Amino acid sequence: MFLFDINITNDHQMRINSSNMNATPEELCLDVQSSTDYHLYNDSNYCERIFDGFLCWEKTKPGKRAFMPCPFNPEAFAFKDCLPNGTWFRHPISNVYWTNYTPCFRDVHLPEIVASVFIWGHVVSIIALTLSMAIFSYFSQLNCARVTIHKHLFLTYILSGSVWIIEFGAIVSNGPVLFENSFWCRLVHVLTQYMTTCNYYWMFCEGLFMNVVIIQTFTMEHYLLKVCCVLGWVVPVLPASIYAVVRHLYGDNSRCWTGSSPLQWIIQGPVIFSLICSFILSINILRVLISKLRATNTDRYHQMRRSIRAILFLIPLLGLHFLIMPLHTAKGSQMEYIYSIFSAILISFQGLFVAILLCFVNEEVISVVRRKVNQYLLHSGQLDIRQSNISSAMESTALSPKKPISHVDNKPIVNLE
């Protein structure tokens, strides 16, 4: 067992840094003549002074653990173990002298429960979205341009959630990986930024398609679908590429780029722009909806109920709740914990909310699935013809007595009117 030994002071570190302004940090560290422990620990059995790339570690007694304040998180301490034989501990895989910087990358302001909500929220959302994708792909009756856009949106949720889990689980919470700062971890970070941008742009495409369909009776749906594919998958490549190049050349290249940087506005700018555009589209959709409701001479209560229903549908679908996310509480305040939990739920479970709205509670999807189940039960002898006819009649009456669903059209999948 190693004993605790904080064996370097800030004053000594300042003296080393100021002794020779032209020398490199490693040369300053290895300048034993400037060491306060040169005469105290003049014994070959001690672990020698060493520079690990971030910190200068003084000579340490065998069997002790040396601690130093983290270079980028003064509230935490990194540590280095001096073995009983007077040598520094080596990493069992790379076989190089190793400093444990894991405590430096633990966010003391982010409770573990918040991180758990993020991870499990994304896992639940990915499962729900994958099931929804399977339903949309299996039933040919649901094959149309509108549902194709839903599938693209679901795919961005699945991919962005997956890379986020990888980045947090394998990189952000893994001190050695952050310290090594290898190419693959920075690539994962860039992929996370790209997929997040794709997700926001496909939200915008949902609003764009809905806006065009509501306003125009006849639309060039295939042309509109191609436009959405370019907006959703190709356009986000530009800010992600610019971000990667600029951060590599001019930004902080440490810690797998997980630290905050002003260069993140290269990603955040287009995202905010897409949210503003989605908000404008939602206002126009509500305007058209209200004008149609008034044209049908419906009562004021009915108009209000339909409008609220449309708002509750559009907010998670277009990601409009993210517009209030910048209203962050002050660090250390009593509301910070509540805000963190609330944000984690909104962000990680949004895929689940969208899957529920567009698939699991949608009348058209339920009807198609129920008919398939009835056909299976009928062929297997578990359902007679009379029960099947009654069930089909009830479905047609509940949905639309004037228009049976033999093939889904391109109207909004949830009836906002």
C-alpha positions as CSV (number, residue, x, y, z in Angstrom):
1,M,0.0,0.0,0.0
2,F,1.3,3.4,-0.9
3,L,1.6,6.3,1.5
4,F,0.4,9.7,0.6
5,D,3.1,12.2,-0.1
6,I,2.5,15.6,-1.7
7,N,6.2,16.5,-2.2
8,I,6.2,19.6,-4.3
9,T,5.0,23.2,-3.6
10,N,3.7,25.9,-5.9
11,D,6.6,28.2,-4.8
12,H,9.1,25.6,-5.9
13,Q,7.3,25.1,-9.2
14,M,7.4,28.8,-9.8
15,R,11.1,28.9,-9.0
16,I,11.8,26.2,-11.5
17,N,9.7,27.9,-14.2
18,S,11.5,31.2,-13.7
19,S,15.1,29.9,-13.4
20,N,15.6,29.7,-17.2
21,M,13.0,31.2,-19.5
22,N,14.7,29.7,-22.6
23,A,14.7,26.1,-21.4
24,T,11.9,23.6,-22.1
25,P,9.7,22.4,-19.2
26,E,11.5,19.0,-19.2
27,E,14.9,20.6,-19.1
28,L,13.8,22.8,-16.1
29,C,12.4,19.7,-14.4
30,L,15.6,17.7,-14.8
31,D,17.8,20.5,-13.6
32,V,18.7,18.8,-10.4
33,Q,20.7,21.8,-9.1
34,S,17.5,23.8,-8.8
35,S,15.8,21.0,-6.9
36,T,15.1,21.5,-3.2
37,D,15.2,17.8,-2.7
38,Y,18.7,17.4,-4.2
39,H,20.5,17.4,-0.8
40,L,17.6,15.9,1.1
41,Y,17.1,12.8,-1.1
42,N,20.6,12.3,-2.4
43,D,20.0,8.5,-2.4
44,S,20.0,6.3,-5.5
45,N,17.2,4.2,-4.0
46,Y,14.7,7.1,-4.4
47,C,12.5,7.4,-7.5
48,E,14.3,10.0,-9.6
49,R,12.8,13.3,-10.6
50,I,10.8,13.0,-13.8
51,F,8.7,15.1,-16.2
52,D,5.6,13.3,-17.6
53,G,4.6,15.9,-20.2
54,F,2.4,17.9,-17.8
55,L,4.0,18.0,-14.4
56,C,7.4,17.8,-12.8
57,W,7.5,15.1,-10.2
58,E,10.2,15.4,-7.4
59,K,12.2,12.5,-6.0
60,T,9.9,10.3,-4.0
61,K,10.6,7.8,-1.2
62,P,10.0,4.1,-2.2
63,G,6.6,2.7,-1.5
64,K,5.0,6.2,-1.4
65,R,2.4,7.8,-3.7
66,A,3.1,11.4,-4.8
67,F,0.3,13.8,-5.4
68,M,0.2,17.0,-7.4
69,P,-2.5,19.5,-8.3
70,C,-3.9,18.8,-11.8
71,P,-2.7,21.2,-14.4
72,F,-6.2,21.9,-15.7
73,N,-8.3,21.1,-12.7
74,P,-6.9,22.7,-9.5
75,E,-9.7,21.1,-7.4
76,A,-8.3,17.6,-8.1
77,F,-5.0,15.8,-7.7
78,A,-3.1,13.5,-10.0
79,F,-0.9,10.9,-8.4
80,K,2.2,8.9,-9.3
81,D,3.4,5.7,-7.5
82,C,7.0,5.0,-6.5
83,L,7.5,1.3,-6.2
84,P,9.4,-0.3,-3.3
85,N,12.4,-0.9,-5.5
86,G,12.8,2.8,-6.1
87,T,11.4,3.0,-9.7
88,W,8.2,4.7,-10.9
89,F,5.2,2.6,-11.8
90,R,4.9,1.6,-15.4
91,H,1.7,1.1,-17.3
92,P,1.1,-2.6,-17.7
93,I,0.2,-2.3,-21.4
94,S,2.4,0.4,-22.8
95,N,5.3,-0.2,-20.3
96,V,6.0,3.5,-19.9
97,Y,6.2,5.5,-16.8
98,W,2.6,6.3,-16.0
99,T,0.8,9.1,-14.1
100,N,-2.8,8.6,-13.0
101,Y,-4.7,11.7,-14.2
102,T,-8.1,10.1,-13.9
103,P,-9.2,12.2,-10.9
104,C,-8.4,15.3,-13.0
105,F,-11.1,14.6,-15.5
106,R,-13.9,13.9,-13.1
107,D,-16.3,16.8,-13.2
108,V,-17.0,17.7,-9.5
109,H,-20.0,19.8,-10.6
110,L,-21.7,16.9,-12.4
111,P,-23.1,14.3,-10.1
112,E,-22.9,10.7,-11.2
113,I,-26.7,10.4,-11.3
114,V,-26.8,13.0,-14.1
115,A,-24.3,11.0,-16.1
116,S,-26.4,7.9,-15.5
117,V,-29.5,9.7,-16.8
118,F,-27.6,10.7,-19.9
119,I,-26.4,7.2,-20.7
120,W,-29.5,5.3,-19.9
121,G,-31.7,7.9,-21.6
122,H,-29.8,7.4,-24.8
123,V,-29.9,3.6,-24.4
124,V,-33.7,3.6,-24.0
125,S,-34.1,6.1,-26.9
126,I,-31.9,4.0,-29.2
127,I,-33.9,0.8,-28.4
128,A,-37.3,2.6,-29.0
129,L,-36.0,4.2,-32.2
130,T,-34.6,1.0,-33.5
131,L,-38.0,-0.7,-33.0
132,S,-39.7,2.2,-34.7
133,M,-37.3,1.9,-37.7
134,A,-38.1,-1.8,-37.9
135,I,-41.8,-1.1,-38.0
136,F,-41.5,1.6,-40.6
137,S,-39.3,-0.6,-42.8
138,Y,-41.3,-3.9,-42.4
139,F,-44.8,-2.6,-43.4
140,S,-44.9,-1.6,-47.0
141,Q,-48.2,0.4,-46.3
142,L,-46.1,2.9,-44.4
143,N,-43.7,3.5,-47.3
144,C,-43.8,7.2,-48.4
145,A,-41.7,10.3,-48.4
146,R,-43.0,11.5,-45.1
147,V,-42.1,8.2,-43.3
148,T,-38.7,8.2,-45.1
149,I,-37.9,11.5,-43.5
150,H,-39.0,10.1,-40.1
151,K,-36.6,7.2,-40.7
152,H,-33.7,9.6,-41.4
153,L,-34.5,11.5,-38.3
154,F,-34.6,8.3,-36.2
155,L,-31.2,7.3,-37.7
156,T,-29.6,10.5,-36.6
157,Y,-30.9,10.0,-33.1
158,I,-29.5,6.4,-33.0
159,L,-26.1,7.4,-34.4
160,S,-25.7,10.5,-32.3
161,G,-26.7,8.7,-29.2
162,S,-24.3,5.9,-29.9
163,V,-21.3,8.1,-30.5
164,W,-22.2,10.1,-27.4
165,I,-22.2,7.0,-25.3
166,I,-18.8,6.0,-26.7
167,E,-17.3,9.4,-26.2
168,F,-18.5,9.6,-22.6
169,G,-18.0,6.0,-21.6
170,A,-14.7,5.3,-23.3
171,I,-13.1,8.8,-23.5
172,V,-14.4,11.5,-21.1
173,S,-14.5,9.2,-18.0
174,N,-11.2,7.5,-19.0
175,G,-8.2,9.5,-17.7
176,P,-5.5,7.4,-19.5
177,V,-7.2,7.8,-22.9
178,L,-7.5,11.6,-22.3
179,F,-3.9,11.8,-21.4
180,E,-2.7,9.8,-24.4
181,N,-4.8,12.0,-26.7
182,S,-4.7,9.6,-29.6
183,F,-6.1,10.2,-33.0
184,W,-9.1,7.9,-32.6
185,C,-10.5,9.7,-29.6
186,R,-10.4,13.0,-31.4
187,L,-12.1,11.4,-34.4
188,V,-14.9,10.2,-32.1
189,H,-15.3,13.7,-30.9
190,V,-15.6,15.1,-34.4
191,L,-18.1,12.4,-35.3
192,T,-20.1,13.3,-32.3
193,Q,-20.2,16.9,-33.4
194,Y,-21.1,15.9,-36.9
195,M,-23.9,13.6,-35.9
196,T,-25.3,16.1,-33.5
197,T,-25.5,18.7,-36.3
198,C,-27.2,16.1,-38.6
199,N,-29.8,15.5,-35.9
200,Y,-30.7,19.2,-35.6
201,Y,-30.8,19.6,-39.4
202,W,-33.1,16.6,-39.8
203,M,-35.4,18.2,-37.2
204,F,-35.5,21.3,-39.5
205,C,-36.2,19.0,-42.4
206,E,-39.2,17.6,-40.5
207,G,-40.6,21.1,-40.1
208,L,-39.8,22.0,-43.7
209,F,-41.6,19.0,-45.1
210,M,-44.6,19.5,-42.8
211,N,-44.8,23.2,-43.7
212,V,-44.7,22.5,-47.5
213,V,-47.3,19.7,-47.3
214,I,-49.7,21.8,-45.2
215,I,-49.5,24.9,-47.4
216,Q,-49.5,23.1,-50.8
217,T,-51.9,20.4,-51.9
218,F,-49.5,19.0,-54.6
219,T,-45.9,18.8,-53.7
220,M,-42.8,17.4,-55.5
221,E,-42.2,15.0,-52.6
222,H,-39.3,13.2,-54.2
223,Y,-37.5,16.4,-55.0
224,L,-38.2,17.7,-51.5
225,L,-36.8,14.4,-50.1
226,K,-33.5,14.9,-52.0
227,V,-33.2,18.4,-50.7
228,C,-33.7,17.2,-47.2
229,C,-31.0,14.5,-47.7
230,V,-28.5,17.2,-48.8
231,L,-29.5,19.4,-45.9
232,G,-29.4,16.6,-43.3
233,W,-26.3,14.7,-44.3
234,V,-24.1,16.8,-46.6
235,V,-24.4,20.3,-45.2
236,P,-23.2,19.3,-41.6
237,V,-20.0,18.0,-43.1
238,L,-18.9,21.6,-43.8
239,P,-19.0,22.9,-40.2
240,A,-17.6,19.6,-38.8
241,S,-14.7,19.6,-41.2
242,I,-13.9,23.3,-40.5
243,Y,-14.1,22.7,-36.8
244,A,-11.7,19.7,-37.0
245,V,-9.1,21.6,-39.1
246,V,-9.2,24.8,-37.1
247,R,-9.1,23.1,-33.7
248,H,-6.2,20.9,-34.9
249,L,-4.2,24.0,-36.1
250,Y,-5.1,26.6,-33.6
251,G,-7.1,25.1,-30.7
252,D,-6.3,23.1,-27.6
253,N,-5.2,19.7,-28.8
254,S,-5.1,18.0,-25.4
255,R,-7.7,15.8,-23.7
256,C,-9.2,14.5,-27.0
257,W,-10.7,17.9,-27.6
258,T,-13.3,17.3,-24.9
259,G,-12.5,20.5,-23.1
260,S,-14.5,23.6,-23.8
261,S,-13.2,25.9,-26.5
262,P,-14.4,29.1,-28.3
263,L,-14.0,27.1,-31.5
264,Q,-17.1,25.1,-30.6
265,W,-19.1,28.0,-32.0
266,I,-18.2,26.7,-35.4
267,I,-20.6,23.8,-34.6
268,Q,-23.0,25.7,-32.3
269,G,-23.6,28.5,-34.8
270,P,-25.2,26.4,-37.5
271,V,-27.2,24.4,-34.9
272,I,-28.7,27.6,-33.4
273,F,-29.4,28.8,-36.9
274,S,-31.4,25.6,-37.7
275,L,-33.3,25.9,-34.4
276,I,-34.3,29.5,-35.3
277,C,-35.5,28.4,-38.7
278,S,-37.4,25.5,-37.2
279,F,-39.1,27.9,-34.8
280,I,-40.1,30.2,-37.7
281,L,-41.5,27.1,-39.5
282,S,-43.5,26.1,-36.4
283,I,-45.0,29.5,-36.1
284,N,-46.1,29.3,-39.8
285,I,-47.6,25.8,-39.3
286,L,-49.6,27.1,-36.3
287,R,-50.8,30.1,-38.3
288,V,-52.1,27.9,-41.1
289,L,-53.7,25.5,-38.6
290,I,-55.5,28.2,-36.7
291,S,-56.7,29.8,-40.0
292,K,-58.1,26.4,-41.1
293,L,-59.8,25.9,-37.7
294,R,-61.4,29.3,-37.9
295,A,-62.6,28.6,-41.5
296,T,-64.5,25.5,-40.2
297,N,-66.4,27.7,-37.7
298,T,-65.3,25.6,-34.7
299,D,-65.8,26.9,-31.2
300,R,-63.0,28.7,-29.4
301,Y,-62.4,25.8,-26.9
302,H,-61.9,23.4,-29.8
303,Q,-59.5,25.8,-31.5
304,M,-57.5,26.2,-28.3
305,R,-57.3,22.4,-27.7
306,R,-56.1,21.7,-31.2
307,S,-53.5,24.5,-31.0
308,I,-52.1,23.2,-27.7
309,R,-52.0,19.7,-29.2
310,A,-50.0,21.0,-32.2
311,I,-47.6,22.9,-30.0
312,L,-46.9,19.9,-27.8
313,F,-46.3,17.8,-30.9
314,L,-44.0,20.4,-32.6
315,I,-41.8,21.2,-29.6
316,P,-40.1,17.7,-29.3
317,L,-40.2,17.0,-33.0
318,L,-38.4,20.1,-34.0
319,G,-36.2,20.3,-30.9
320,L,-37.6,23.8,-30.0
321,H,-37.0,23.1,-26.3
322,F,-33.3,23.5,-26.9
323,L,-33.8,27.2,-27.4
324,I,-34.2,27.6,-23.6
325,M,-31.1,25.4,-22.8
326,P,-28.7,28.4,-22.8
327,L,-30.6,29.8,-19.8
328,H,-28.1,28.0,-17.5
329,T,-28.2,28.5,-13.7
330,A,-25.1,29.8,-11.9
331,K,-22.5,27.2,-11.0
332,G,-22.7,26.1,-7.4
333,S,-26.3,27.4,-7.0
334,Q,-29.0,25.2,-5.5
335,M,-30.8,25.1,-8.8
336,E,-27.8,23.7,-10.7
337,Y,-28.5,20.1,-9.8
338,I,-32.2,20.4,-10.8
339,Y,-31.2,22.0,-14.0
340,S,-28.7,19.3,-14.8
341,I,-31.2,16.5,-14.2
342,F,-33.9,18.3,-16.3
343,S,-31.4,18.9,-19.1
344,A,-30.2,15.3,-19.1
345,I,-33.8,14.1,-19.3
346,L,-34.7,16.4,-22.2
347,I,-31.6,15.7,-24.2
348,S,-31.2,11.9,-23.7
349,F,-34.9,10.9,-23.8
350,Q,-35.9,13.1,-26.8
351,G,-35.4,10.2,-29.2
352,L,-37.9,8.2,-27.1
353,F,-40.4,11.0,-27.1
354,V,-40.2,11.4,-30.9
355,A,-40.5,7.6,-31.4
356,I,-43.7,7.6,-29.3
357,L,-45.2,10.5,-31.1
358,L,-44.4,9.4,-34.7
359,C,-44.8,5.6,-34.3
360,F,-46.1,4.0,-31.1
361,V,-49.2,6.2,-30.6
362,N,-49.9,7.0,-34.2
363,E,-53.3,5.7,-35.4
364,E,-52.1,4.8,-38.8
365,V,-49.2,2.7,-37.5
366,I,-51.4,1.0,-34.9
367,S,-53.9,0.1,-37.5
368,V,-51.4,-1.4,-39.9
369,V,-49.7,-3.4,-37.0
370,R,-53.1,-4.6,-35.7
371,R,-54.2,-5.8,-39.1
372,K,-51.0,-7.8,-39.5
373,V,-51.5,-9.3,-36.1
374,N,-55.2,-10.2,-36.9
375,Q,-54.0,-11.8,-40.2
376,Y,-51.5,-13.9,-38.3
377,L,-54.1,-15.0,-35.7
378,L,-56.6,-15.7,-38.4
379,H,-54.2,-18.0,-40.3
380,S,-53.2,-19.7,-37.1
381,G,-56.8,-20.4,-36.1
382,Q,-56.7,-18.3,-33.0
383,L,-59.2,-15.7,-34.5
384,D,-62.4,-16.4,-36.5
385,I,-63.5,-14.4,-39.5
386,R,-66.4,-12.7,-37.6
387,Q,-64.0,-11.3,-35.0
388,S,-61.6,-10.2,-37.7
389,N,-64.4,-8.3,-39.6
390,I,-65.6,-6.6,-36.4
391,S,-62.1,-5.5,-35.6
392,S,-61.5,-4.1,-39.1
393,A,-64.8,-2.3,-39.0
394,M,-64.0,-0.7,-35.7
395,E,-60.6,0.4,-36.9
396,S,-62.0,2.0,-40.1
397,T,-64.7,3.8,-38.1
398,A,-62.2,5.1,-35.5
399,L,-59.7,6.3,-38.1
400,S,-61.6,7.6,-41.0
401,P,-64.9,6.3,-42.3
402,K,-64.4,8.1,-45.6
403,K,-60.8,7.0,-46.3
404,P,-59.6,3.5,-45.4
405,I,-55.8,3.2,-45.0
406,S,-54.6,1.1,-47.7
407,H,-51.5,3.2,-48.2
408,V,-50.2,6.1,-46.1
409,D,-50.3,9.5,-47.7
410,N,-47.9,12.3,-47.2
411,K,-49.9,14.3,-44.7
412,P,-48.5,14.9,-41.3
413,I,-48.4,11.6,-39.5
414,V,-50.1,13.1,-36.4
415,N,-53.4,14.9,-37.3
416,L,-52.9,18.4,-36.0
417,E,-56.3,19.5,-37.1
